[in-house]
C-alpha cells in the first residue's frame, strides 16, 4: 500500500505541472502588403503552434512555401 501511495505522490506533480504547454496543428495565417504598385495577399493553414502558460510565451512554425493566393507566380517566387 505504501509503495502505491508513494508512486501516486511521485507522479502527481508531473501530471499537475505538465499541462502548462499546449500544442495545436490548426490555424491560419494571412498577410497583406499594400504597396504603391500592387497589393500582395496570401494565406496558409499549415501551421503548428505551442503555448507555454507558465512562461507566458508562444511559438508558431509554418513553411514559407505553403503560402497560397498570390496575384502571380512571380510574387510567390520572390516571396519564397
PyMOL Python script that loads the backbone (N, CA, C, O; Angstrom):
from pymol import cmd

cmd.read_pdbstr("""\
ATOM      1  N   UNK A   1       0.817  -1.192   0.000  1.00  0.00           N
ATOM      2  CA  UNK A   1       0.000   0.000   0.000  1.00  0.00           C
ATOM      3  C   UNK A   1       0.863   1.259   0.000  1.00  0.00           C
ATOM      4  O   UNK A   1       0.562   2.222  -0.704  1.00  0.00           O
ATOM      5  N   UNK A   2       1.929   1.250   0.784  1.00  0.00           N
ATOM      6  CA  UNK A   2       2.813   2.411   0.842  1.00  0.00           C
ATOM      7  C   UNK A   2       3.511   2.649  -0.486  1.00  0.00           C
ATOM      8  O   UNK A   2       3.749   3.794  -0.869  1.00  0.00           O
ATOM      9  N   UNK A   3       3.844   1.561  -1.199  1.00  0.00           N
ATOM     10  CA  UNK A   3       4.511   1.709  -2.494  1.00  0.00           C
ATOM     11  C   UNK A   3       3.575   2.353  -3.512  1.00  0.00           C
ATOM     12  O   UNK A   3       3.988   3.211  -4.293  1.00  0.00           O
ATOM     13  N   UNK A   4       2.322   1.935  -3.494  1.00  0.00           N
ATOM     14  CA  UNK A   4       1.347   2.504  -4.422  1.00  0.00           C
ATOM     15  C   UNK A   4       1.138   3.987  -4.117  1.00  0.00           C
ATOM     16  O   UNK A   4       1.108   4.816  -5.026  1.00  0.00           O
ATOM     17  N   UNK A   5       0.997   4.308  -2.852  1.00  0.00           N
ATOM     18  CA  UNK A   5       0.813   5.697  -2.457  1.00  0.00           C
ATOM     19  C   UNK A   5       2.037   6.537  -2.808  1.00  0.00           C
ATOM     20  O   UNK A   5       1.904   7.684  -3.235  1.00  0.00           O
ATOM     21  N   UNK A   6       3.221   5.972  -2.630  1.00  0.00           N
ATOM     22  CA  UNK A   6       4.456   6.682  -2.987  1.00  0.00           C
ATOM     23  C   UNK A   6       4.521   6.953  -4.482  1.00  0.00           C
ATOM     24  O   UNK A   6       4.920   8.041  -4.895  1.00  0.00           O
ATOM     25  N   UNK A   7       4.132   5.974  -5.301  1.00  0.00           N
ATOM     26  CA  UNK A   7       4.133   6.166  -6.755  1.00  0.00           C
ATOM     27  C   UNK A   7       3.131   7.236  -7.177  1.00  0.00           C
ATOM     28  O   UNK A   7       3.420   8.057  -8.048  1.00  0.00           O
ATOM     29  N   UNK A   8       1.968   7.224  -6.564  1.00  0.00           N
ATOM     30  CA  UNK A   8       0.960   8.231  -6.897  1.00  0.00           C
ATOM     31  C   UNK A   8       1.469   9.628  -6.542  1.00  0.00           C
ATOM     32  O   UNK A   8       1.331  10.562  -7.332  1.00  0.00           O
ATOM     33  N   UNK A   9       2.048   9.766  -5.373  1.00  0.00           N
ATOM     34  CA  UNK A   9       2.577  11.067  -4.960  1.00  0.00           C
ATOM     35  C   UNK A   9       3.769  11.498  -5.804  1.00  0.00           C
ATOM     36  O   UNK A   9       3.991  12.691  -6.011  1.00  0.00           O
ATOM     37  N   UNK A  10       4.533  10.529  -6.287  1.00  0.00           N
ATOM     38  CA  UNK A  10       5.692  10.843  -7.121  1.00  0.00           C
ATOM     39  C   UNK A  10       5.271  11.421  -8.468  1.00  0.00           C
ATOM     40  O   UNK A  10       5.894  12.362  -8.960  1.00  0.00           O
ATOM     41  N   UNK A  11       4.213  10.861  -9.072  1.00  0.00           N
ATOM     42  CA  UNK A  11       3.804  11.286 -10.408  1.00  0.00           C
ATOM     43  C   UNK A  11       2.766  12.404 -10.411  1.00  0.00           C
ATOM     44  O   UNK A  11       2.501  12.974 -11.470  1.00  0.00           O
ATOM     45  N   UNK A  12       2.181  12.733  -9.291  1.00  0.00           N
ATOM     46  CA  UNK A  12       1.184  13.801  -9.238  1.00  0.00           C
ATOM     47  C   UNK A  12       1.749  15.156  -9.661  1.00  0.00           C
ATOM     48  O   UNK A  12       1.087  15.850 -10.434  1.00  0.00           O
ATOM     49  N   UNK A  13       2.933  15.578  -9.203  1.00  0.00           N
ATOM     50  CA  UNK A  13       3.457  16.874  -9.673  1.00  0.00           C
ATOM     51  C   UNK A  13       3.689  16.910 -11.181  1.00  0.00           C
ATOM     52  O   UNK A  13       3.479  17.946 -11.812  1.00  0.00           O
ATOM     53  N   UNK A  14       4.114  15.804 -11.758  1.00  0.00           N
ATOM     54  CA  UNK A  14       4.338  15.769 -13.207  1.00  0.00           C
ATOM     55  C   UNK A  14       3.029  15.941 -13.959  1.00  0.00           C
ATOM     56  O   UNK A  14       2.990  16.588 -15.005  1.00  0.00           O
ATOM     57  N   UNK A  15       1.968  15.372 -13.435  1.00  0.00           N
ATOM     58  CA  UNK A  15       0.664  15.499 -14.081  1.00  0.00           C
ATOM     59  C   UNK A  15       0.138  16.925 -13.919  1.00  0.00           C
ATOM     60  O   UNK A  15      -0.392  17.498 -14.870  1.00  0.00           O
ATOM     61  N   UNK A  16       0.278  17.498 -12.736  1.00  0.00           N
ATOM     62  CA  UNK A  16      -0.242  18.847 -12.475  1.00  0.00           C
ATOM     63  C   UNK A  16       0.525  19.919 -13.238  1.00  0.00           C
ATOM     64  O   UNK A  16      -0.083  20.824 -13.811  1.00  0.00           O
ATOM     65  N   UNK A  17       1.843  19.829 -13.252  1.00  0.00           N
ATOM     66  CA  UNK A  17       2.654  20.876 -13.860  1.00  0.00           C
ATOM     67  C   UNK A  17       2.972  20.613 -15.323  1.00  0.00           C
ATOM     68  O   UNK A  17       3.473  21.505 -16.008  1.00  0.00           O
ATOM     69  N   UNK A  18       2.699  19.431 -15.812  1.00  0.00           N
ATOM     70  CA  UNK A  18       2.999  19.095 -17.195  1.00  0.00           C
ATOM     71  C   UNK A  18       2.004  19.657 -18.183  1.00  0.00           C
ATOM     72  O   UNK A  18       2.203  19.529 -19.391  1.00  0.00           O
ATOM     73  N   UNK A  19       0.945  20.273 -17.710  1.00  0.00           N
ATOM     74  CA  UNK A  19      -0.105  20.769 -18.589  1.00  0.00           C
ATOM     75  C   UNK A  19       0.038  22.250 -18.911  1.00  0.00           C
ATOM     76  O   UNK A  19      -0.920  22.871 -19.372  1.00  0.00           O
ATOM     77  N   UNK A  20       1.191  22.818 -18.683  1.00  0.00           N
ATOM     78  CA  UNK A  20       1.350  24.246 -18.944  1.00  0.00           C
ATOM     79  C   UNK A  20       1.751  24.543 -20.388  1.00  0.00           C
ATOM     80  O   UNK A  20       1.836  25.709 -20.773  1.00  0.00           O
ATOM     81  N   UNK A  21       1.999  23.506 -21.192  1.00  0.00           N
ATOM     82  CA  UNK A  21       2.345  23.687 -22.602  1.00  0.00           C
ATOM     83  C   UNK A  21       1.241  23.062 -23.449  1.00  0.00           C
ATOM     84  O   UNK A  21       0.939  21.876 -23.318  1.00  0.00           O
ATOM     85  N   UNK A  22       0.650  23.866 -24.307  1.00  0.00           N
ATOM     86  CA  UNK A  22      -0.427  23.404 -25.172  1.00  0.00           C
ATOM     87  C   UNK A  22       0.047  23.457 -26.616  1.00  0.00           C
ATOM     88  O   UNK A  22       0.800  24.349 -27.005  1.00  0.00           O
ATOM     89  N   UNK A  23      -0.408  22.481 -27.408  1.00  0.00           N
ATOM     90  CA  UNK A  23       0.027  22.358 -28.800  1.00  0.00           C
ATOM     91  C   UNK A  23      -1.190  22.360 -29.711  1.00  0.00           C
ATOM     92  O   UNK A  23      -2.242  21.822 -29.363  1.00  0.00           O
ATOM     93  N   UNK A  24      -1.038  22.970 -30.883  1.00  0.00           N
ATOM     94  CA  UNK A  24      -2.105  22.961 -31.874  1.00  0.00           C
ATOM     95  C   UNK A  24      -1.527  22.731 -33.264  1.00  0.00           C
ATOM     96  O   UNK A  24      -0.397  23.124 -33.556  1.00  0.00           O
ATOM     97  N   UNK A  25      -2.310  22.097 -34.103  1.00  0.00           N
ATOM     98  CA  UNK A  25      -1.958  21.902 -35.509  1.00  0.00           C
ATOM     99  C   UNK A  25      -2.996  22.548 -36.417  1.00  0.00           C
ATOM    100  O   UNK A  25      -2.992  22.321 -37.627  1.00  0.00           O
ATOM    101  N   UNK A  26      -3.880  23.348 -35.842  1.00  0.00           N
ATOM    102  CA  UNK A  26      -4.921  24.010 -36.611  1.00  0.00           C
ATOM    103  C   UNK A  26      -4.769  25.517 -36.477  1.00  0.00           C
ATOM    104  O   UNK A  26      -4.417  26.032 -35.416  1.00  0.00           O
ATOM    105  N   UNK A  27      -5.035  26.194 -37.550  1.00  0.00           N
ATOM    106  CA  UNK A  27      -4.964  27.646 -37.528  1.00  0.00           C
ATOM    107  C   UNK A  27      -4.769  28.172 -38.928  1.00  0.00           C
ATOM    108  O   UNK A  27      -4.664  27.405 -39.885  1.00  0.00           O
ATOM    109  N   UNK A  28      -4.721  29.463 -39.043  1.00  0.00           N
ATOM    110  CA  UNK A  28      -4.480  30.076 -40.344  1.00  0.00           C
ATOM    111  C   UNK A  28      -3.695  31.368 -40.148  1.00  0.00           C
ATOM    112  O   UNK A  28      -3.822  32.055 -39.135  1.00  0.00           O
ATOM    113  N   UNK A  29      -2.892  31.667 -41.141  1.00  0.00           N
ATOM    114  CA  UNK A  29      -2.109  32.897 -41.154  1.00  0.00           C
ATOM    115  C   UNK A  29      -2.381  33.590 -42.481  1.00  0.00           C
ATOM    116  O   UNK A  29      -2.293  32.974 -43.542  1.00  0.00           O
ATOM    117  N   UNK A  30      -2.708  34.864 -42.415  1.00  0.00           N
ATOM    118  CA  UNK A  30      -2.941  35.666 -43.616  1.00  0.00           C
ATOM    119  C   UNK A  30      -2.085  36.917 -43.521  1.00  0.00           C
ATOM    120  O   UNK A  30      -1.899  37.472 -42.438  1.00  0.00           O
ATOM    121  N   UNK A  31      -1.571  37.354 -44.649  1.00  0.00           N
ATOM    122  CA  UNK A  31      -0.851  38.623 -44.649  1.00  0.00           C
ATOM    123  C   UNK A  31      -1.228  39.426 -45.878  1.00  0.00           C
ATOM    124  O   UNK A  31      -1.597  38.877 -46.916  1.00  0.00           O
ATOM    125  N   UNK A  32      -1.127  40.730 -45.737  1.00  0.00           N
ATOM    126  CA  UNK A  32      -1.415  41.666 -46.815  1.00  0.00           C
ATOM    127  C   UNK A  32      -0.310  42.709 -46.850  1.00  0.00           C
ATOM    128  O   UNK A  32       0.072  43.266 -45.820  1.00  0.00           O
ATOM    129  N   UNK A  33       0.191  42.963 -48.042  1.00  0.00           N
ATOM    130  CA  UNK A  33       1.168  44.023 -48.245  1.00  0.00           C
ATOM    131  C   UNK A  33       0.565  45.006 -49.242  1.00  0.00           C
ATOM    132  O   UNK A  33       0.469  44.716 -50.434  1.00  0.00           O
ATOM    133  N   UNK A  34       0.168  46.146 -48.750  1.00  0.00           N
ATOM    134  CA  UNK A  34      -0.463  47.158 -49.598  1.00  0.00           C
ATOM    135  C   UNK A  34       0.616  48.129 -50.079  1.00  0.00           C
ATOM    136  O   UNK A  34       0.781  49.222 -49.539  1.00  0.00           O
ATOM    137  N   UNK A  35       1.341  47.699 -51.104  1.00  0.00           N
ATOM    138  CA  UNK A  35       2.429  48.505 -51.670  1.00  0.00           C
ATOM    139  C   UNK A  35       1.863  49.483 -52.703  1.00  0.00           C
ATOM    140  O   UNK A  35       0.750  49.282 -53.189  1.00  0.00           O
ATOM    141  N   UNK A  36       2.607  50.535 -53.044  1.00  0.00           N
ATOM    142  CA  UNK A  36       2.112  51.515 -54.018  1.00  0.00           C
ATOM    143  C   UNK A  36       1.806  50.912 -55.397  1.00  0.00           C
ATOM    144  O   UNK A  36       0.863  51.342 -56.061  1.00  0.00           O
ATOM    145  N   UNK A  37       2.589  49.930 -55.829  1.00  0.00           N
ATOM    146  CA  UNK A  37       2.381  49.376 -57.165  1.00  0.00           C
ATOM    147  C   UNK A  37       1.315  48.291 -57.212  1.00  0.00           C
ATOM    148  O   UNK A  37       0.572  48.199 -58.189  1.00  0.00           O
ATOM    149  N   UNK A  38       1.229  47.468 -56.171  1.00  0.00           N
ATOM    150  CA  UNK A  38       0.246  46.389 -56.169  1.00  0.00           C
ATOM    151  C   UNK A  38       0.032  45.881 -54.748  1.00  0.00           C
ATOM    152  O   UNK A  38       0.875  46.061 -53.869  1.00  0.00           O
ATOM    153  N   UNK A  39      -1.108  45.249 -54.549  1.00  0.00           N
ATOM    154  CA  UNK A  39      -1.409  44.648 -53.263  1.00  0.00           C
ATOM    155  C   UNK A  39      -1.049  43.160 -53.330  1.00  0.00           C
ATOM    156  O   UNK A  39      -1.380  42.477 -54.300  1.00  0.00           O
ATOM    157  N   UNK A  40      -0.380  42.674 -52.306  1.00  0.00           N
ATOM    158  CA  UNK A  40       0.012  41.270 -52.239  1.00  0.00           C
ATOM    159  C   UNK A  40      -0.709  40.652 -51.050  1.00  0.00           C
ATOM    160  O   UNK A  40      -0.634  41.160 -49.932  1.00  0.00           O
ATOM    161  N   UNK A  41      -1.410  39.548 -51.302  1.00  0.00           N
ATOM    162  CA  UNK A  41      -2.112  38.831 -50.249  1.00  0.00           C
ATOM    163  C   UNK A  41      -1.830  37.346 -50.393  1.00  0.00           C
ATOM    164  O   UNK A  41      -1.741  36.825 -51.505  1.00  0.00           O
ATOM    165  N   UNK A  42      -1.689  36.666 -49.258  1.00  0.00           N
ATOM    166  CA  UNK A  42      -1.502  35.218 -49.261  1.00  0.00           C
ATOM    167  C   UNK A  42      -1.940  34.671 -47.906  1.00  0.00           C
ATOM    168  O   UNK A  42      -2.046  35.408 -46.926  1.00  0.00           O
ATOM    169  N   UNK A  43      -2.192  33.367 -47.872  1.00  0.00           N
ATOM    170  CA  UNK A  43      -2.602  32.726 -46.636  1.00  0.00           C
ATOM    171  C   UNK A  43      -2.139  31.274 -46.623  1.00  0.00           C
ATOM    172  O   UNK A  43      -1.837  30.692 -47.665  1.00  0.00           O
ATOM    173  N   UNK A  44      -2.091  30.702 -45.420  1.00  0.00           N
ATOM    174  CA  UNK A  44      -1.754  29.296 -45.246  1.00  0.00           C
ATOM    175  C   UNK A  44      -2.506  28.747 -44.040  1.00  0.00           C
ATOM    176  O   UNK A  44      -2.837  29.484 -43.111  1.00  0.00           O
ATOM    177  N   UNK A  45      -2.769  27.454 -44.067  1.00  0.00           N
ATOM    178  CA  UNK A  45      -3.370  26.765 -42.925  1.00  0.00           C
ATOM    179  C   UNK A  45      -2.436  25.688 -42.382  1.00  0.00           C
ATOM    180  O   UNK A  45      -2.803  24.952 -41.466  1.00  0.00           O
ATOM    181  N   UNK A  46      -1.252  25.595 -42.932  1.00  0.00           N
ATOM    182  CA  UNK A  46      -0.274  24.598 -42.481  1.00  0.00           C
ATOM    183  C   UNK A  46       0.564  25.221 -41.367  1.00  0.00           C
ATOM    184  O   UNK A  46       1.646  25.754 -41.611  1.00  0.00           O
ATOM    185  N   UNK A  47       0.053  25.147 -40.155  1.00  0.00           N
ATOM    186  CA  UNK A  47       0.678  25.829 -39.031  1.00  0.00           C
ATOM    187  C   UNK A  47       0.716  24.902 -37.823  1.00  0.00           C
ATOM    188  O   UNK A  47      -0.206  24.119 -37.595  1.00  0.00           O
ATOM    189  N   UNK A  48       1.778  25.001 -37.066  1.00  0.00           N
ATOM    190  CA  UNK A  48       1.914  24.289 -35.798  1.00  0.00           C
ATOM    191  C   UNK A  48       2.256  25.329 -34.742  1.00  0.00           C
ATOM    192  O   UNK A  48       3.048  26.237 -34.992  1.00  0.00           O
ATOM    193  N   UNK A  49       1.664  25.197 -33.570  1.00  0.00           N
ATOM    194  CA  UNK A  49       1.911  26.191 -32.540  1.00  0.00           C
ATOM    195  C   UNK A  49       2.034  25.599 -31.156  1.00  0.00           C
ATOM    196  O   UNK A  49       1.471  24.543 -30.864  1.00  0.00           O
ATOM    197  N   UNK A  50       2.774  26.284 -30.307  1.00  0.00           N
ATOM    198  CA  UNK A  50       2.935  25.927 -28.902  1.00  0.00           C
ATOM    199  C   UNK A  50       2.632  27.150 -28.048  1.00  0.00           C
ATOM    200  O   UNK A  50       3.011  28.271 -28.389  1.00  0.00           O
ATOM    201  N   UNK A  51       1.949  26.921 -26.942  1.00  0.00           N
ATOM    202  CA  UNK A  51       1.649  27.965 -25.977  1.00  0.00           C
ATOM    203  C   UNK A  51       2.109  27.484 -24.614  1.00  0.00           C
ATOM    204  O   UNK A  51       1.651  26.449 -24.128  1.00  0.00           O
ATOM    205  N   UNK A  52       3.008  28.226 -23.998  1.00  0.00           N
ATOM    206  CA  UNK A  52       3.521  27.897 -22.675  1.00  0.00           C
ATOM    207  C   UNK A  52       2.939  28.903 -21.691  1.00  0.00           C
ATOM    208  O   UNK A  52       3.349  30.063 -21.653  1.00  0.00           O
ATOM    209  N   UNK A  53       1.978  28.444 -20.895  1.00  0.00           N
ATOM    210  CA  UNK A  53       1.305  29.355 -19.969  1.00  0.00           C
ATOM    211  C   UNK A  53       2.165  29.699 -18.758  1.00  0.00           C
ATOM    212  O   UNK A  53       1.975  30.750 -18.145  1.00  0.00           O
ATOM    213  N   UNK A  54       3.096  28.839 -18.411  1.00  0.00           N
ATOM    214  CA  UNK A  54       3.975  29.122 -17.273  1.00  0.00           C
ATOM    215  C   UNK A  54       4.915  30.275 -17.588  1.00  0.00           C
ATOM    216  O   UNK A  54       5.083  31.187 -16.778  1.00  0.00           O
ATOM    217  N   UNK A  55       5.532  30.232 -18.772  1.00  0.00           N
ATOM    218  CA  UNK A  55       6.480  31.272 -19.174  1.00  0.00           C
ATOM    219  C   UNK A  55       5.805  32.423 -19.916  1.00  0.00           C
ATOM    220  O   UNK A  55       6.450  33.412 -20.263  1.00  0.00           O
ATOM    221  N   UNK A  56       4.507  32.285 -20.155  1.00  0.00           N
ATOM    222  CA  UNK A  56       3.732  33.281 -20.896  1.00  0.00           C
ATOM    223  C   UNK A  56       4.375  33.570 -22.255  1.00  0.00           C
ATOM    224  O   UNK A  56       4.634  34.720 -22.610  1.00  0.00           O
ATOM    225  N   UNK A  57       4.626  32.484 -23.008  1.00  0.00           N
ATOM    226  CA  UNK A  57       5.257  32.614 -24.321  1.00  0.00           C
ATOM    227  C   UNK A  57       4.545  31.706 -25.315  1.00  0.00           C
ATOM    228  O   UNK A  57       3.832  30.779 -24.932  1.00  0.00           O
ATOM    229  N   UNK A  58       4.752  31.987 -26.593  1.00  0.00           N
ATOM    230  CA  UNK A  58       4.194  31.149 -27.645  1.00  0.00           C
ATOM    231  C   UNK A  58       5.151  31.121 -28.821  1.00  0.00           C
ATOM    232  O   UNK A  58       5.995  32.002 -28.980  1.00  0.00           O
ATOM    233  N   UNK A  59       5.002  30.091 -29.642  1.00  0.00           N
ATOM    234  CA  UNK A  59       5.820  29.954 -30.850  1.00  0.00           C
ATOM    235  C   UNK A  59       4.985  29.256 -31.911  1.00  0.00           C
ATOM    236  O   UNK A  59       4.218  28.339 -31.617  1.00  0.00           O
ATOM    237  N   UNK A  60       5.145  29.705 -33.149  1.00  0.00           N
ATOM    238  CA  UNK A  60       4.443  29.095 -34.267  1.00  0.00           C
ATOM    239  C   UNK A  60       5.429  28.770 -35.365  1.00  0.00           C
ATOM    240  O   UNK A  60       6.386  29.507 -35.603  1.00  0.00           O
ATOM    241  N   UNK A  61       5.182  27.653 -36.032  1.00  0.00           N
ATOM    242  CA  UNK A  61       6.038  27.191 -37.114  1.00  0.00           C
ATOM    243  C   UNK A  61       5.168  26.973 -38.339  1.00  0.00           C
ATOM    244  O   UNK A  61       4.138  26.303 -38.273  1.00  0.00           O
ATOM    245  N   UNK A  62       5.593  27.544 -39.457  1.00  0.00           N
ATOM    246  CA  UNK A  62       4.872  27.331 -40.706  1.00  0.00           C
ATOM    247  C   UNK A  62       5.852  27.401 -41.859  1.00  0.00           C
ATOM    248  O   UNK A  62       6.750  28.242 -41.864  1.00  0.00           O
ATOM    249  N   UNK A  63       5.685  26.518 -42.844  1.00  0.00           N
ATOM    250  CA  UNK A  63       6.577  26.560 -44.006  1.00  0.00           C
ATOM    251  C   UNK A  63       6.254  27.766 -44.890  1.00  0.00           C
ATOM    252  O   UNK A  63       5.099  27.980 -45.260  1.00  0.00           O
ATOM    253  N   UNK A  64       7.257  28.534 -45.218  1.00  0.00           N
ATOM    254  CA  UNK A  64       7.052  29.725 -46.043  1.00  0.00           C
ATOM    255  C   UNK A  64       6.507  29.357 -47.425  1.00  0.00           C
ATOM    256  O   UNK A  64       5.754  30.127 -48.023  1.00  0.00           O
ATOM    257  N   UNK A  65       6.883  28.191 -47.926  1.00  0.00           N
ATOM    258  CA  UNK A  65       6.427  27.781 -49.258  1.00  0.00           C
ATOM    259  C   UNK A  65       4.964  27.348 -49.264  1.00  0.00           C
ATOM    260  O   UNK A  65       4.419  27.073 -50.333  1.00  0.00           O
ATOM    261  N   UNK A  66       4.310  27.278 -48.104  1.00  0.00           N
ATOM    262  CA  UNK A  66       2.912  26.844 -48.056  1.00  0.00           C
ATOM    263  C   UNK A  66       1.922  27.989 -48.287  1.00  0.00           C
ATOM    264  O   UNK A  66       0.720  27.745 -48.388  1.00  0.00           O
ATOM    265  N   UNK A  67       2.399  29.223 -48.373  1.00  0.00           N
ATOM    266  CA  UNK A  67       1.505  30.354 -48.612  1.00  0.00           C
ATOM    267  C   UNK A  67       0.948  30.289 -50.028  1.00  0.00           C
ATOM    268  O   UNK A  67       1.678  30.039 -50.987  1.00  0.00           O
ATOM    269  N   UNK A  68      -0.366  30.518 -50.142  1.00  0.00           N
ATOM    270  CA  UNK A  68      -1.060  30.499 -51.430  1.00  0.00           C
ATOM    271  C   UNK A  68      -1.913  31.751 -51.555  1.00  0.00           C
ATOM    272  O   UNK A  68      -2.238  32.395 -50.558  1.00  0.00           O
ATOM    273  N   UNK A  69      -2.274  32.093 -52.791  1.00  0.00           N
ATOM    274  CA  UNK A  69      -3.168  33.214 -53.024  1.00  0.00           C
ATOM    275  C   UNK A  69      -2.498  34.437 -53.600  1.00  0.00           C
ATOM    276  O   UNK A  69      -3.112  35.502 -53.661  1.00  0.00           O
ATOM    277  N   UNK A  70      -1.259  34.316 -54.024  1.00  0.00           N
ATOM    278  CA  UNK A  70      -0.564  35.455 -54.625  1.00  0.00           C
ATOM    279  C   UNK A  70      -1.230  35.830 -55.945  1.00  0.00           C
ATOM    280  O   UNK A  70      -1.900  35.007 -56.568  1.00  0.00           O
ATOM    281  N   UNK A  71      -1.040  37.079 -56.366  1.00  0.00           N
ATOM    282  CA  UNK A  71      -1.615  37.542 -57.628  1.00  0.00           C
ATOM    283  C   UNK A  71      -0.945  36.890 -58.828  1.00  0.00           C
ATOM    284  O   UNK A  71      -1.578  36.709 -59.868  1.00  0.00           O
ATOM    285  N   UNK A  72       0.328  36.537 -58.696  1.00  0.00           N
ATOM    286  CA  UNK A  72       1.048  35.919 -59.813  1.00  0.00           C
ATOM    287  C   UNK A  72       2.100  34.962 -59.273  1.00  0.00           C
ATOM    288  O   UNK A  72       2.468  35.021 -58.100  1.00  0.00           O
ATOM    289  N   UNK A  73       2.578  34.084 -60.140  1.00  0.00           N
ATOM    290  CA  UNK A  73       3.645  33.153 -59.770  1.00  0.00           C
ATOM    291  C   UNK A  73       4.930  33.905 -59.440  1.00  0.00           C
ATOM    292  O   UNK A  73       5.712  33.455 -58.602  1.00  0.00           O
ATOM    293  N   UNK A  74       5.151  35.032 -60.083  1.00  0.00           N
ATOM    294  CA  UNK A  74       6.350  35.823 -59.820  1.00  0.00           C
ATOM    295  C   UNK A  74       6.356  36.336 -58.374  1.00  0.00           C
ATOM    296  O   UNK A  74       7.399  36.332 -57.719  1.00  0.00           O
ATOM    297  N   UNK A  75       5.196  36.777 -57.878  1.00  0.00           N
ATOM    298  CA  UNK A  75       5.111  37.203 -56.477  1.00  0.00           C
ATOM    299  C   UNK A  75       5.465  36.051 -55.539  1.00  0.00           C
ATOM    300  O   UNK A  75       6.201  36.234 -54.570  1.00  0.00           O
ATOM    301  N   UNK A  76       4.937  34.863 -55.835  1.00  0.00           N
ATOM    302  CA  UNK A  76       5.213  33.702 -54.991  1.00  0.00           C
ATOM    303  C   UNK A  76       6.689  33.327 -55.055  1.00  0.00           C
ATOM    304  O   UNK A  76       7.277  32.969 -54.035  1.00  0.00           O
ATOM    305  N   UNK A  77       7.291  33.404 -56.229  1.00  0.00           N
ATOM    306  CA  UNK A  77       8.713  33.094 -56.381  1.00  0.00           C
ATOM    307  C   UNK A  77       9.566  34.073 -55.583  1.00  0.00           C
ATOM    308  O   UNK A  77      10.510  33.661 -54.909  1.00  0.00           O
ATOM    309  N   UNK A  78       9.251  35.341 -55.648  1.00  0.00           N
ATOM    310  CA  UNK A  78      10.009  36.347 -54.895  1.00  0.00           C
ATOM    311  C   UNK A  78       9.808  36.191 -53.391  1.00  0.00           C
ATOM    312  O   UNK A  78      10.729  36.440 -52.613  1.00  0.00           O
ATOM    313  N   UNK A  79       8.621  35.783 -52.982  1.00  0.00           N
ATOM    314  CA  UNK A  79       8.332  35.602 -51.558  1.00  0.00           C
ATOM    315  C   UNK A  79       9.098  34.416 -50.989  1.00  0.00           C
ATOM    316  O   UNK A  79       9.651  34.489 -49.892  1.00  0.00           O
ATOM    317  N   UNK A  80       9.124  33.329 -51.745  1.00  0.00           N
ATOM    318  CA  UNK A  80       9.788  32.112 -51.246  1.00  0.00           C
ATOM    319  C   UNK A  80      11.273  32.247 -51.426  1.00  0.00           C
ATOM    320  O   UNK A  80      12.022  31.336 -51.073  1.00  0.00           O
TER     321      UNK A  80
END
""", "prot")
cmd.dss("prot")
cmd.show_as("cartoon", "prot")
cmd.util.cbc("prot")
cmd.orient("prot")
